[in-house]
Amino acid sequence: NTVTSIEVFTFYNCISLKSVDVSGSSNTKLTKTGFMFSNCSSLTTLDLRGFNTLNVTYMRCMFAGCTQLASINLSTFDTSKATDMNGMFYNCQSLDSLDLSNFNTVNVTDMNSMFAGCRSLTSLDLSGFKTAKVTDMKRMFESCLLLDSLNLSSFDTSKVTNMEFMFANCQYLTFLDLS
């Protein structure tokens, strides 16, 4: 069946869910996708090409707890109106790569725990991230155990008030560019 109307918490805690087809969803009224796939611990791949996020502002914990998720396609995600990405990929333990090159983060204010617990992530290119409005980066990369380098030279942290534990437990981090 094709999903025609998706709201926040739609698939929350569907621990046996192995696949989702949202390609037919063209809901332009969708403004919240927070917790949408949260704790879908059996999902291994997720292709969200064609999923309309044009008006989405709230993406908090959207994929949090998807512990088996190894591949995710977000290539057509429109994040230009997003303000909250808190915990978006929290505890996605099996993700070893993540292409966020098309993410527009110009309006985001909260990136708390965004990648925390992504213990298999080996690289992460955030050079396109605009962070001038971000106030919270607490635990942003906490426990990204295999991440060995991170270039955040494009980050504007002038409004950030909380960076507590931002790189805690990043055991293999050998290069960090904050210039």
DRENPASE-803478 format. One record per residue: residue number from 1; residue in one letter; chain; x, y, z of N, C-alpha, C in turn. Coordinates in Angstrom, 3 decimals, decimal comma. Layout:
BEGIN
n NUM res A chain A nu X nv Y nw Z cau X cav Y caw Z cu X cv Y cw Z
...
END
This chain:
BEGIN
n 1 res N chain A nu 0,826 nv -1,186 nw 0,000 cau 0,000 cav 0,000 caw 0,000 cu 0,870 cv 1,249 cw 0,000
n 2 res T chain A nu 0,430 nv 2,266 nw -0,703 cau 1,138 cav 3,530 caw -0,748 cu 0,659 cv 4,421 cw 0,383
n 3 res V chain A nu 1,618 nv 5,012 nw 1,061 cau 1,287 cav 5,925 caw 2,152 cu 0,951 cv 7,281 cw 1,556
n 4 res T chain A nu -0,211 nv 7,814 nw 1,860 cau -0,606 cav 9,112 caw 1,307 cu -0,570 cv 10,227 cw 2,327
n 5 res S chain A nu -0,699 nv 9,903 nw 3,583 cau -0,657 cav 10,924 caw 4,621 cu 0,230 cv 10,433 cw 5,754
n 6 res I chain A nu 1,313 nv 11,146 nw 5,970 cau 2,255 cav 10,744 caw 7,004 cu 2,368 cv 11,859 cw 8,023
n 7 res E chain A nu 2,334 nv 11,519 nw 9,260 cau 2,472 cav 12,500 caw 10,335 cu 3,589 cv 12,068 cw 11,266
n 8 res V chain A nu 3,936 nv 12,938 nw 12,173 cau 4,941 cav 12,657 caw 13,179 cu 4,555 cv 11,383 cw 13,941
n 9 res F chain A nu 5,514 nv 10,564 nw 14,320 cau 5,342 cav 9,308 caw 15,045 cu 4,719 cv 8,185 cw 14,207
n 10 res T chain A nu 4,597 nv 8,339 nw 12,918 cau 3,904 cav 7,360 caw 12,078 cu 4,373 cv 5,928 cw 12,272
n 11 res F chain A nu 5,691 nv 5,703 nw 12,218 cau 6,219 cav 4,339 caw 12,328 cu 6,966 cv 4,140 cw 13,641
n 12 res Y chain A nu 6,788 nv 5,053 nw 14,577 cau 7,502 cav 5,022 caw 15,854 cu 7,383 cv 3,666 cw 16,537
n 13 res N chain A nu 8,536 nv 3,110 nw 16,913 cau 8,621 cav 1,880 caw 17,685 cu 8,098 cv 0,650 cw 16,942
n 14 res C chain A nu 8,102 nv 0,691 nw 15,623 cau 7,726 cav -0,481 caw 14,823 cu 8,965 cv -1,364 cw 14,706
n 15 res I chain A nu 9,265 nv -2,096 nw 15,765 cau 10,527 cav -2,815 caw 15,864 cu 10,653 cv -3,972 cw 14,865
n 16 res S chain A nu 9,577 nv -4,425 nw 14,280 cau 9,637 cav -5,517 caw 13,308 cu 9,594 cv -5,027 cw 11,866
n 17 res L chain A nu 9,394 nv -3,743 nw 11,660 cau 9,300 cav -3,166 caw 10,325 cu 10,634 cv -3,312 cw 9,599
n 18 res K chain A nu 10,618 nv -4,000 nw 8,443 cau 11,853 cav -4,244 caw 7,697 cu 12,015 cv -3,332 cw 6,490
n 19 res S chain A nu 10,906 nv -2,840 nw 5,923 cau 10,999 cav -1,923 caw 4,786 cu 9,777 cv -1,014 cw 4,752
n 20 res V chain A nu 9,988 nv 0,156 nw 4,131 cau 8,926 cav 1,148 caw 4,018 cu 9,015 cv 1,755 cw 2,628
n 21 res D chain A nu 7,888 nv 1,866 nw 1,947 cau 7,852 cav 2,526 caw 0,646 cu 7,037 cv 3,803 cw 0,794
n 22 res V chain A nu 7,740 nv 4,934 nw 0,778 cau 7,057 cav 6,225 caw 0,885 cu 7,158 cv 7,002 cw -0,422
n 23 res S chain A nu 7,516 nv 6,315 nw -1,492 cau 7,730 cav 6,979 caw -2,779 cu 6,474 cv 7,641 cw -3,330
n 24 res G chain A nu 5,313 nv 7,169 nw -2,961 cau 4,073 cav 7,743 caw -3,460 cu 3,542 cv 8,884 cw -2,616
n 25 res S chain A nu 4,224 nv 9,193 nw -1,541 cau 3,761 cav 10,242 caw -0,645 cu 4,156 cv 11,613 cw -1,177
n 26 res S chain A nu 3,173 nv 12,425 nw -1,466 cau 3,457 cav 13,770 caw -1,971 cu 2,762 cv 14,825 cw -1,114
n 27 res N chain A nu 2,611 nv 14,544 nw 0,148 cau 1,917 cav 15,421 caw 1,074 cu 2,713 cv 16,704 cw 1,303
n 28 res T chain A nu 2,274 nv 17,801 nw 0,718 cau 2,978 cav 19,073 caw 0,882 cu 2,590 cv 19,788 cw 2,169
n 29 res K chain A nu 1,599 nv 19,266 nw 2,892 cau 1,182 cav 19,875 caw 4,154 cu 1,977 cv 19,333 cw 5,337
n 30 res L chain A nu 2,803 nv 18,343 nw 5,088 cau 3,606 cav 17,730 caw 6,130 cu 4,606 cv 18,737 cw 6,686
n 31 res T chain A nu 4,565 nv 18,982 nw 8,005 cau 5,491 cav 19,928 caw 8,636 cu 6,331 cv 19,269 cw 9,731
n 32 res K chain A nu 5,955 nv 18,077 nw 10,163 cau 6,672 cav 17,390 caw 11,234 cu 6,941 cv 15,945 cw 10,866
n 33 res T chain A nu 8,214 nv 15,569 nw 10,933 cau 8,591 cav 14,176 caw 10,707 cu 9,339 cv 13,633 cw 11,920
n 34 res G chain A nu 9,281 nv 14,354 nw 13,023 cau 9,964 cav 13,944 caw 14,236 cu 9,533 cv 12,570 cw 14,699
n 35 res F chain A nu 10,509 nv 11,739 nw 15,082 cau 10,286 cav 10,397 caw 15,604 cu 9,628 cv 9,458 cw 14,599
n 36 res M chain A nu 9,526 nv 9,869 nw 13,343 cau 8,801 cav 9,103 caw 12,332 cu 9,254 cv 7,646 cw 12,232
n 37 res F chain A nu 10,558 nv 7,405 nw 12,161 cau 11,083 cav 6,041 caw 12,054 cu 11,811 cv 5,628 cw 13,334
n 38 res S chain A nu 11,667 nv 6,407 nw 14,375 cau 12,383 cav 6,170 caw 15,622 cu 12,114 cv 4,780 cw 16,180
n 39 res N chain A nu 13,197 nv 4,111 nw 16,563 cau 13,162 cav 2,765 caw 17,138 cu 12,658 cv 1,688 cw 16,183
n 40 res C chain A nu 12,746 nv 1,931 nw 14,890 cau 12,459 cav 0,882 caw 13,903 cu 13,742 cv 0,068 cw 13,762
n 41 res S chain A nu 14,015 nv -0,722 nw 14,765 cau 15,305 cav -1,390 caw 14,902 cu 15,549 cv -2,524 cw 13,901
n 42 res S chain A nu 14,565 nv -2,904 nw 13,116 cau 14,763 cav -3,950 caw 12,105 cu 14,998 cv -3,386 cw 10,711
n 43 res L chain A nu 14,814 nv -2,082 nw 10,532 cau 15,068 cav -1,457 caw 9,233 cu 16,553 cv -1,537 cw 8,914
n 44 res T chain A nu 16,902 nv -2,031 nw 7,723 cau 18,312 cav -2,084 caw 7,331 cu 18,624 cv -1,084 cw 6,227
n 45 res T chain A nu 17,662 nv -0,814 nw 5,364 cau 17,834 cav 0,195 caw 4,315 cu 16,576 cv 1,045 cw 4,253
n 46 res L chain A nu 16,777 nv 2,274 nw 3,831 cau 15,650 cav 3,194 caw 3,722 cu 15,916 cv 4,132 cw 2,558
n 47 res D chain A nu 15,024 nv 4,118 nw 1,584 cau 15,153 cav 4,987 caw 0,413 cu 14,032 cv 6,018 cw 0,480
n 48 res L chain A nu 14,414 nv 7,256 nw 0,759 cau 13,418 cav 8,309 caw 0,893 cu 13,448 cv 9,291 cw -0,272
n 49 res R chain A nu 13,986 nv 8,840 nw -1,406 cau 13,914 cav 9,681 caw -2,609 cu 12,448 cv 9,862 cw -2,966
n 50 res G chain A nu 12,082 nv 11,067 nw -3,259 cau 10,698 cav 11,337 caw -3,621 cu 9,807 cv 11,664 cw -2,437
n 51 res F chain A nu 10,309 nv 11,483 nw -1,229 cau 9,537 cav 11,797 caw -0,032 cu 9,550 cv 13,309 cw 0,145
n 52 res N chain A nu 8,388 nv 13,922 nw 0,187 cau 8,279 cav 15,372 caw 0,189 cu 8,491 cv 15,961 cw 1,586
n 53 res T chain A nu 9,607 nv 16,678 nw 1,739 cau 9,910 cav 17,330 caw 3,015 cu 9,983 cv 18,848 cw 2,846
n 54 res L chain A nu 9,392 nv 19,354 nw 1,791 cau 9,442 cav 20,769 caw 1,438 cu 9,080 cv 21,706 cw 2,591
n 55 res N chain A nu 8,056 nv 21,368 nw 3,369 cau 7,580 cav 22,246 caw 4,441 cu 7,882 cv 21,737 cw 5,848
n 56 res V chain A nu 8,746 nv 20,745 nw 5,937 cau 9,057 cav 20,153 caw 7,240 cu 10,014 cv 21,045 cw 8,032
n 57 res T chain A nu 9,617 nv 21,356 nw 9,262 cau 10,457 cav 22,147 caw 10,159 cu 10,999 cv 21,295 cw 11,304
n 58 res Y chain A nu 10,291 nv 20,239 nw 11,669 cau 10,592 cav 19,433 caw 12,850 cu 11,037 cv 18,032 cw 12,434
n 59 res M chain A nu 12,355 nv 17,770 nw 12,552 cau 12,913 cav 16,467 caw 12,177 cu 13,554 cv 15,764 cw 13,375
n 60 res R chain A nu 13,206 nv 16,183 nw 14,565 cau 13,795 cav 15,640 caw 15,794 cu 13,659 cv 14,117 cw 15,857
n 61 res C chain A nu 14,779 nv 13,451 nw 16,102 cau 14,823 cav 11,993 caw 16,312 cu 14,152 cv 11,194 cw 15,195
n 62 res M chain A nu 14,171 nv 11,714 nw 14,008 cau 13,476 cav 11,076 caw 12,885 cu 13,910 cv 9,621 cw 12,665
n 63 res F chain A nu 15,212 nv 9,348 nw 12,790 cau 15,731 cav 7,994 caw 12,582 cu 16,369 cv 7,427 cw 13,849
n 64 res A chain A nu 16,176 nv 8,089 nw 14,972 cau 16,801 cav 7,675 caw 16,229 cu 16,449 cv 6,230 cw 16,586
n 65 res G chain A nu 17,455 nv 5,477 nw 16,974 cau 17,224 cav 4,103 caw 17,409 cu 17,057 cv 3,110 cw 16,280
n 66 res C chain A nu 17,317 nv 3,526 nw 15,053 cau 17,303 cav 2,585 caw 13,914 cu 18,657 cv 1,881 cw 13,908
n 67 res T chain A nu 18,848 nv 0,993 nw 14,848 cau 20,151 cav 0,402 caw 15,132 cu 20,701 cv -0,473 cw 14,007
n 68 res Q chain A nu 19,848 nv -1,019 nw 13,163 cau 20,300 cav -1,882 caw 12,062 cu 20,367 cv -1,151 cw 10,720
n 69 res L chain A nu 19,976 nv 0,101 nw 10,705 cau 19,945 cav 0,877 caw 9,467 cu 21,367 cv 1,088 cw 8,948
n 70 res A chain A nu 21,693 nv 0,443 nw 7,836 cau 23,047 cav 0,518 caw 7,274 cu 23,102 cv 1,451 cw 6,072
n 71 res S chain A nu 21,957 nv 1,686 nw 5,442 cau 21,933 cav 2,521 caw 4,247 cu 20,666 cv 3,370 cw 4,233
n 72 res I chain A nu 20,864 nv 4,654 nw 3,943 cau 19,722 cav 5,569 caw 3,875 cu 19,962 cv 6,557 cw 2,743
n 73 res N chain A nu 18,961 nv 6,719 nw 1,890 cau 19,070 cav 7,653 caw 0,774 cu 18,215 cv 8,878 cw 1,080
n 74 res L chain A nu 18,906 nv 9,991 nw 1,303 cau 18,239 cav 11,261 caw 1,602 cu 18,550 cv 12,281 cw 0,520
n 75 res S chain A nu 18,870 nv 11,820 nw -0,668 cau 19,370 cav 12,693 caw -1,741 cu 18,378 cv 13,753 cw -2,202
n 76 res T chain A nu 17,102 nv 13,539 nw -1,997 cau 16,121 cav 14,545 caw -2,425 cu 15,461 cv 15,261 cw -1,252
n 77 res F chain A nu 15,985 nv 15,048 nw -0,061 cau 15,435 cav 15,711 caw 1,122 cu 15,581 cv 17,216 cw 0,996
n 78 res D chain A nu 14,482 nv 17,948 nw 1,194 cau 14,522 cav 19,406 caw 1,231 cu 14,461 cv 19,787 cw 2,702
n 79 res T chain A nu 15,573 nv 20,280 nw 3,223 cau 15,648 cav 20,623 caw 4,639 cu 15,741 cv 22,133 cw 4,849
n 80 res S chain A nu 15,378 nv 22,896 nw 3,839 cau 15,541 cav 24,358 caw 3,893 cu 14,698 cv 25,037 cw 4,971
n 81 res K chain A nu 13,608 nv 24,410 nw 5,406 cau 12,759 cav 25,007 caw 6,440 cu 12,960 cv 24,353 cw 7,809
n 82 res A chain A nu 13,792 nv 23,340 nw 7,860 cau 14,021 cav 22,612 caw 9,113 cu 14,687 cv 23,498 cw 10,153
n 83 res T chain A nu 14,178 nv 23,437 nw 11,372 cau 14,762 cav 24,182 caw 12,490 cu 15,272 cv 23,233 cw 13,577
n 84 res D chain A nu 14,709 nv 22,042 nw 13,659 cau 15,058 cav 21,106 caw 14,728 cu 15,536 cv 19,772 cw 14,158
n 85 res M chain A nu 16,835 nv 19,485 nw 14,317 cau 17,418 cav 18,208 caw 13,905 cu 18,001 cv 17,478 cw 15,113
n 86 res N chain A nu 17,520 nv 17,807 nw 16,282 cau 17,971 cav 17,185 caw 17,521 cu 17,805 cv 15,668 cw 17,419
n 87 res G chain A nu 18,901 nv 14,937 nw 17,623 cau 18,842 cav 13,475 caw 17,650 cu 18,417 cv 12,821 cw 16,350
n 88 res M chain A nu 18,500 nv 13,503 nw 15,258 cau 17,976 cav 12,998 caw 13,977 cu 18,503 cv 11,597 cw 13,634
n 89 res F chain A nu 19,802 nv 11,359 nw 13,836 cau 20,406 cav 10,056 caw 13,532 cu 20,911 cv 9,372 cw 14,803
n 90 res Y chain A nu 20,398 nv 9,780 nw 15,937 cau 20,851 cav 9,259 caw 17,224 cu 20,777 cv 7,735 cw 17,272
n 91 res N chain A nu 21,895 nv 7,125 nw 17,645 cau 21,982 cav 5,681 caw 17,844 cu 21,716 cv 4,864 cw 16,578
n 92 res C chain A nu 22,018 nv 5,441 nw 15,428 cau 21,989 cav 4,675 caw 14,172 cu 23,326 cv 3,947 cw 14,086
n 93 res Q chain A nu 23,462 nv 2,910 nw 14,867 cau 24,721 cav 2,217 caw 15,103 cu 25,335 cv 1,563 cw 13,880
n 94 res S chain A nu 24,556 nv 1,218 nw 12,872 cau 25,075 cav 0,483 caw 11,723 cu 25,417 cv 1,360 cw 10,526
n 95 res L chain A nu 25,082 nv 2,635 nw 10,576 cau 25,418 cav 3,542 caw 9,469 cu 26,916 cv 3,754 cw 9,418
n 96 res D chain A nu 27,556 nv 3,375 nw 8,300 cau 28,992 cav 3,628 caw 8,195 cu 29,281 cv 4,841 cw 7,315
n 97 res S chain A nu 28,285 nv 5,245 nw 6,546 cau 28,422 cav 6,475 caw 5,760 cu 27,058 cv 7,156 cw 5,671
n 98 res L chain A nu 27,105 nv 8,443 nw 5,433 cau 25,886 cav 9,233 caw 5,403 cu 26,122 cv 10,416 cw 4,479
n 99 res D chain A nu 25,384 nv 10,487 nw 3,380 cau 25,546 cav 11,581 caw 2,432 cu 24,524 cv 12,669 cw 2,747
n 100 res L chain A nu 25,031 nv 13,761 nw 3,300 cau 24,176 cav 14,892 caw 3,657 cu 24,554 cv 16,115 cw 2,830
n 101 res S chain A nu 25,155 nv 15,894 nw 1,681 cau 25,656 cav 16,990 caw 0,846 cu 24,552 cv 17,927 cw 0,368
n 102 res N chain A nu 23,333 nv 17,446 nw 0,299 cau 22,226 cav 18,299 caw -0,151 cu 21,468 cv 18,953 cw 1,009
n 103 res F chain A nu 21,866 nv 18,675 nw 2,240 cau 21,163 cav 19,242 caw 3,396 cu 21,372 cv 20,753 cw 3,464
n 104 res N chain A nu 20,270 nv 21,473 nw 3,589 cau 20,295 cav 22,915 caw 3,790 cu 19,947 cv 23,145 cw 5,253
n 105 res T chain A nu 20,930 nv 23,573 nw 6,034 cau 20,727 cav 23,726 caw 7,476 cu 20,689 cv 25,189 cw 7,904
n 106 res V chain A nu 20,394 nv 26,070 nw 6,974 cau 20,455 cav 27,506 caw 7,240 cu 19,493 cv 27,967 cw 8,348
n 107 res N chain A nu 18,396 nv 27,257 nw 8,574 cau 17,417 cav 27,646 caw 9,594 cu 17,455 cv 26,785 cw 10,853
n 108 res V chain A nu 18,330 nv 25,814 nw 10,896 cau 18,396 cav 24,901 caw 12,035 cu 18,964 cv 25,613 cw 13,260
n 109 res T chain A nu 18,300 nv 25,416 nw 14,402 cau 18,769 cav 25,976 caw 15,667 cu 19,223 cv 24,893 cw 16,641
n 110 res D chain A nu 18,747 nv 23,661 nw 16,469 cau 19,058 cav 22,588 caw 17,415 cu 19,663 cv 21,380 cw 16,707
n 111 res M chain A nu 20,949 nv 21,093 nw 17,008 cau 21,643 cav 19,917 caw 16,483 cu 22,123 cv 19,019 cw 17,623
n 112 res N chain A nu 21,527 nv 19,158 nw 18,777 cau 21,867 cav 18,349 caw 19,945 cu 21,769 cv 16,862 cw 19,582
n 113 res S chain A nu 22,824 nv 16,112 nw 19,846 cau 22,847 cav 14,645 caw 19,658 cu 22,530 cv 14,196 cw 18,234
n 114 res M chain A nu 22,706 nv 15,043 nw 17,268 cau 22,315 cav 14,736 caw 15,889 cu 22,927 cv 13,428 cw 15,375
n 115 res F chain A nu 24,218 nv 13,188 nw 15,672 cau 24,895 cav 11,974 caw 15,215 cu 25,358 cv 11,097 cw 16,378
n 116 res A chain A nu 24,974 nv 11,429 nw 17,588 cau 25,422 cav 10,684 caw 18,768 cu 25,057 cv 9,206 cw 18,648
n 117 res G chain A nu 26,008 nv 8,359 nw 18,965 cau 25,767 cav 6,917 caw 18,933 cu 25,905 cv 6,291 cw 17,559
n 118 res C chain A nu 26,320 nv 7,056 nw 16,571 cau 26,568 cav 6,502 caw 15,229 cu 27,957 cv 5,867 cw 15,245
n 119 res R chain A nu 28,065 nv 4,771 nw 15,952 cau 29,366 cav 4,184 caw 16,263 cu 30,079 cv 3,542 cw 15,078
n 120 res S chain A nu 29,407 nv 3,319 nw 13,954 cau 30,055 cav 2,740 caw 12,773 cu 30,420 cv 3,782 cw 11,732
n 121 res L chain A nu 30,018 nv 5,008 nw 11,950 cau 30,289 cav 6,090 caw 11,006 cu 31,803 cv 6,319 cw 10,912
n 122 res T chain A nu 32,354 nv 6,163 nw 9,699 cau 33,799 cav 6,329 caw 9,524 cu 34,151 cv 7,691 cw 8,941
n 123 res S chain A nu 33,218 nv 8,292 nw 8,213 cau 33,464 cav 9,632 caw 7,674 cu 32,153 cv 10,400 cw 7,623
n 124 res L chain A nu 32,299 nv 11,715 nw 7,634 cau 31,124 cav 12,578 caw 7,634 cu 31,524 cv 13,922 cw 7,045
n 125 res D chain A nu 30,933 nv 14,272 nw 5,905 cau 31,243 cav 15,542 caw 5,249 cu 30,133 cv 16,539 cw 5,583
n 126 res L chain A nu 30,463 nv 17,501 nw 6,419 cau 29,501 cav 18,521 caw 6,823 cu 29,905 cv 19,891 cw 6,297
n 127 res S chain A nu 30,708 nv 19,908 nw 5,243 cau 31,230 cav 21,170 caw 4,704 cu 30,126 cv 22,088 cw 4,185
n 128 res G chain A nu 28,991 nv 21,539 nw 3,835 cau 27,877 cav 22,348 caw 3,344 cu 26,942 cv 22,833 cw 4,433
n 129 res F chain A nu 27,168 nv 22,416 nw 5,663 cau 26,290 cav 22,810 caw 6,764 cu 26,458 cv 24,292 cw 7,074
n 130 res K chain A nu 25,336 nv 24,997 nw 7,183 cau 25,303 cav 26,396 caw 7,617 cu 24,763 cv 26,374 cw 9,036
n 131 res T chain A nu 25,561 nv 26,864 nw 9,978 cau 25,191 cav 26,723 caw 11,386 cu 25,057 cv 28,062 cw 12,118
n 132 res A chain A nu 24,856 nv 29,131 nw 11,395 cau 24,795 cav 30,473 caw 12,005 cu 23,657 cv 30,637 cw 13,003
n 133 res K chain A nu 22,583 nv 29,859 nw 12,887 cau 21,444 cav 29,978 caw 13,800 cu 21,440 cv 28,924 cw 14,902
n 134 res V chain A nu 22,366 nv 27,981 nw 14,837 cau 22,388 cav 26,884 caw 15,809 cu 22,806 cv 27,400 cw 17,181
n 135 res T chain A nu 22,031 nv 27,005 nw 18,206 cau 22,349 cav 27,366 caw 19,586 cu 22,775 cv 26,145 cw 20,410
n 136 res D chain A nu 22,390 nv 24,945 nw 19,979 cau 22,677 cav 23,745 caw 20,761 cu 23,383 cv 22,687 cw 19,917
n 137 res M chain A nu 24,627 nv 22,375 nw 20,293 cau 25,405 cav 21,307 caw 19,654 cu 25,837 cv 20,269 cw 20,697
n 138 res K chain A nu 25,156 nv 20,246 nw 21,820 cau 25,475 cav 19,298 caw 22,889 cu 25,430 cv 17,867 cw 22,352
n 139 res R chain A nu 26,454 nv 17,083 nw 22,670 cau 26,533 cav 15,657 caw 22,324 cu 26,399 cv 15,377 cw 20,821
n 140 res M chain A nu 26,651 nv 16,337 nw 19,987 cau 26,420 cav 16,212 caw 18,547 cu 27,103 cv 14,991 cw 17,932
n 141 res F chain A nu 28,345 nv 14,711 nw 18,342 cau 29,100 cav 13,580 caw 17,781 cu 29,471 cv 12,552 cw 18,848
n 142 res E chain A nu 28,854 nv 12,623 nw 19,982 cau 29,200 cav 11,718 caw 21,084 cu 29,112 cv 10,255 cw 20,652
n 143 res S chain A nu 30,130 nv 9,490 nw 21,007 cau 30,198 cav 8,045 caw 20,735 cu 30,174 cv 7,696 cw 19,256
n 144 res C chain A nu 30,694 nv 8,586 nw 18,433 cau 30,953 cav 8,238 caw 17,024 cu 32,321 cv 7,549 cw 17,045
n 145 res L chain A nu 32,324 nv 6,317 nw 17,474 cau 33,534 cav 5,591 caw 17,827 cu 34,550 cv 5,465 cw 16,703
n 146 res L chain A nu 34,125 nv 5,289 nw 15,458 cau 35,064 cav 5,042 caw 14,355 cu 35,380 cv 6,283 cw 13,520
n 147 res L chain A nu 34,773 nv 7,384 nw 13,841 cau 35,031 cav 8,627 caw 13,121 cu 36,464 cv 9,059 cw 13,417
n 148 res D chain A nu 37,317 nv 9,132 nw 12,360 cau 38,721 cav 9,456 caw 12,621 cu 39,098 cv 10,891 cw 12,274
n 149 res S chain A nu 38,304 nv 11,545 nw 11,434 cau 38,575 cav 12,953 caw 11,145 cu 37,262 cv 13,692 cw 10,933
n 150 res L chain A nu 37,315 nv 14,962 nw 11,247 cau 36,115 cav 15,780 caw 11,148 cu 36,536 cv 17,210 cw 10,857
n 151 res N chain A nu 36,031 nv 17,737 nw 9,753 cau 36,353 cav 19,097 caw 9,369 cu 35,118 cv 19,965 cw 9,607
n 152 res L chain A nu 35,191 nv 20,794 nw 10,620 cau 34,084 cav 21,684 caw 10,967 cu 34,484 cv 23,139 cw 10,738
n 153 res S chain A nu 35,438 nv 23,352 nw 9,842 cau 35,950 cav 24,706 caw 9,599 cu 34,884 cv 25,637 cw 9,023
n 154 res S chain A nu 33,837 nv 25,083 nw 8,436 cau 32,764 cav 25,924 caw 7,893 cu 31,697 cv 26,259 cw 8,934
n 155 res F chain A nu 31,792 nv 25,673 nw 10,113 cau 30,789 cav 25,897 caw 11,161 cu 30,897 cv 27,309 cw 11,733
n 156 res D chain A nu 29,755 nv 27,974 nw 11,855 cau 29,658 cav 29,252 caw 12,546 cu 29,023 cv 28,938 cw 13,901
n 157 res T chain A nu 29,807 nv 29,050 nw 14,950 cau 29,313 cav 28,693 caw 16,287 cu 29,068 cv 29,928 cw 17,163
n 158 res S chain A nu 28,907 nv 31,070 nw 16,533 cau 28,763 cav 32,321 caw 17,287 cu 27,505 cv 32,370 cw 18,157
n 159 res K chain A nu 26,473 nv 31,610 nw 17,823 cau 25,241 cav 31,609 caw 18,627 cu 25,114 cv 30,373 cw 19,510
n 160 res V chain A nu 26,035 nv 29,451 nw 19,381 cau 25,967 cav 28,213 caw 20,156 cu 26,221 cv 28,506 cw 21,632
n 161 res T chain A nu 25,311 nv 28,041 nw 22,485 cau 25,448 cav 28,231 caw 23,922 cu 25,776 cv 26,913 cw 24,638
n 162 res N chain A nu 25,610 nv 25,787 nw 23,953 cau 25,874 cav 24,503 caw 24,592 cu 26,643 cv 23,576 cw 23,652
n 163 res M chain A nu 27,888 nv 23,266 nw 24,017 cau 28,726 cav 22,305 caw 23,292 cu 29,165 cv 21,178 cw 24,218
n 164 res E chain A nu 28,450 nv 20,998 nw 25,295 cau 28,779 cav 19,989 caw 26,292 cu 28,882 cv 18,598 cw 25,655
n 165 res F chain A nu 29,952 nv 17,893 nw 25,919 cau 30,172 cav 16,516 caw 25,458 cu 30,072 cv 16,364 cw 23,932
n 166 res M chain A nu 30,340 nv 17,406 nw 23,202 cau 30,177 cav 17,402 caw 21,745 cu 30,962 cv 16,273 cw 21,069
n 167 res F chain A nu 32,170 nv 15,985 nw 21,568 cau 33,009 cav 14,938 caw 20,978 cu 33,321 cv 13,819 cw 21,974
n 168 res A chain A nu 32,538 nv 13,691 nw 23,009 cau 32,776 cav 12,669 caw 24,034 cu 32,776 cv 11,267 cw 23,428
n 169 res N chain A nu 33,709 nv 10,456 nw 23,854 cau 33,831 cav 9,058 caw 23,425 cu 34,092 cv 8,883 cw 21,928
n 170 res C chain A nu 34,653 nv 9,875 nw 21,298 cau 35,086 cav 9,733 caw 19,901 cu 36,507 cv 9,184 cw 19,945
n 171 res Q chain A nu 36,623 nv 7,909 nw 20,219 cau 37,883 cav 7,255 caw 20,557 cu 38,931 cv 7,289 cw 19,453
n 172 res Y chain A nu 38,531 nv 7,289 nw 18,179 cau 39,497 cav 7,242 caw 17,082 cu 39,658 cv 8,577 cw 16,363
n 173 res L chain A nu 39,076 nv 9,613 nw 16,897 cau 39,185 cav 10,929 caw 16,285 cu 40,613 cv 11,440 cw 16,414
n 174 res T chain A nu 41,321 nv 11,510 nw 15,273 cau 42,713 cav 11,955 caw 15,296 cu 42,878 cv 13,315 cw 14,637
n 175 res F chain A nu 41,907 nv 13,760 nw 13,848 cau 41,976 cav 15,046 caw 13,187 cu 40,658 cv 15,791 cw 13,376
n 176 res L chain A nu 40,768 nv 17,001 nw 13,889 cau 39,593 cav 17,819 caw 14,125 cu 39,916 cv 19,248 cw 13,723
n 177 res D chain A nu 39,261 nv 19,753 nw 12,674 cau 39,513 cav 21,115 caw 12,196 cu 38,368 cv 22,006 cw 12,634
n 178 res L chain A nu 38,676 nv 22,896 nw 13,571 cau 37,690 cav 23,848 caw 14,079 cu 38,043 cv 25,281 cw 13,678
n 179 res S chain A nu 38,977 nv 25,420 nw 12,741 cau 39,497 cav 26,770 caw 12,403 cu 38,446 cv 27,684 cw 11,914
END
